[in-house]
């Protein structure tokens, strides 16, 4: 099981220490470093900055949002950074949800998410392969554009720049069972949002036909500390926000996933509290058991024991969000 460092996205401003953490992760032998985006900082610019200050560590987006860019624009970002970094780029994509897609990006959320995702990946693959002009008679991503409001003069094109690698790894963040199953067929890897090594049966059917070399790369908060309850607070704060606020009351993919993992009543309660403006109580309503299962928090010996559980399943890459170099170092030593 390889280790990766997940830096996430910025909050109010640039997050101090990210570059130092990335360089320390490279020094410790971590395989990859990942950036993200929501509705603030973008994923590619910080990753490019990190690329310029490192030499070996692989570079991934976890995740770049599909609604933020056309698939050809995303492919341009990926092939450009792959060249500049000497072939270290990995493209992680996510569809996001209706609240963000329509509220922030001002676009309709696709009524057929699986089809939209499949078409997006198809176009990106065509750009990176550069075997001919990009052409797709798609429902969501037609190339050339074929809508009635177009001019009808669009010309099929292939990238001017020759991609460094046609097989640049493409991973998808998927949560629903059908979406995960499709990911195993059309992508090179899967980026689970929540992974519990105690509940791998939740994903068993979707992962029944994993191809050889397929990456399963979940993210997990990691912190070496003596006070487990205190160490879990950032995990609970994240869960309270995602379960309670990252979606509509009637459609929240994160809450639906938590429910499938055996915490349906808790997910419903967190949503109710968060949407009622009682955010602190929503965070406190996150069960310690759930927060603990999807993270690596506590003294070194406890983390060592729990790390063994993560190694027993299909996880190939553990992407840790670690707040300090000491935690990064301990994990590297335990995973050696």
Buried (B, 14 or more C-beta within 10 A) or exposed (E): BBBBBBBBBBEEEEBEEBBEBBBBBBBBEBBBBBBBBBEEBBBBEBBBBBBEEBEEBBBBBBBBBBBBBBBBEBBBBBBBBBBBBEEBBBBBBBBBBBBBBBEBBEEEBBEEBBBBBBBBBBBBBBBBBBEEEBBBEBEBBBBBEEEEEEEEEEEEBBBEEEBBEEEBBBBBBBBBBEBBBBBBEBBBBBBBBBBBBBBBEBBEEBBEEBEEEBBBBBBBBBBBBEEBEEBBBBBBBBBBBBBBBBBBEEEBBBBBBBBBBBBEEBBBBBBBBBBEEBBEBBBBBBBEEBBBBBBBBBBBEBBBEBBEBBEEBBBBBBBBBBBBBBBBBBBBEBBE
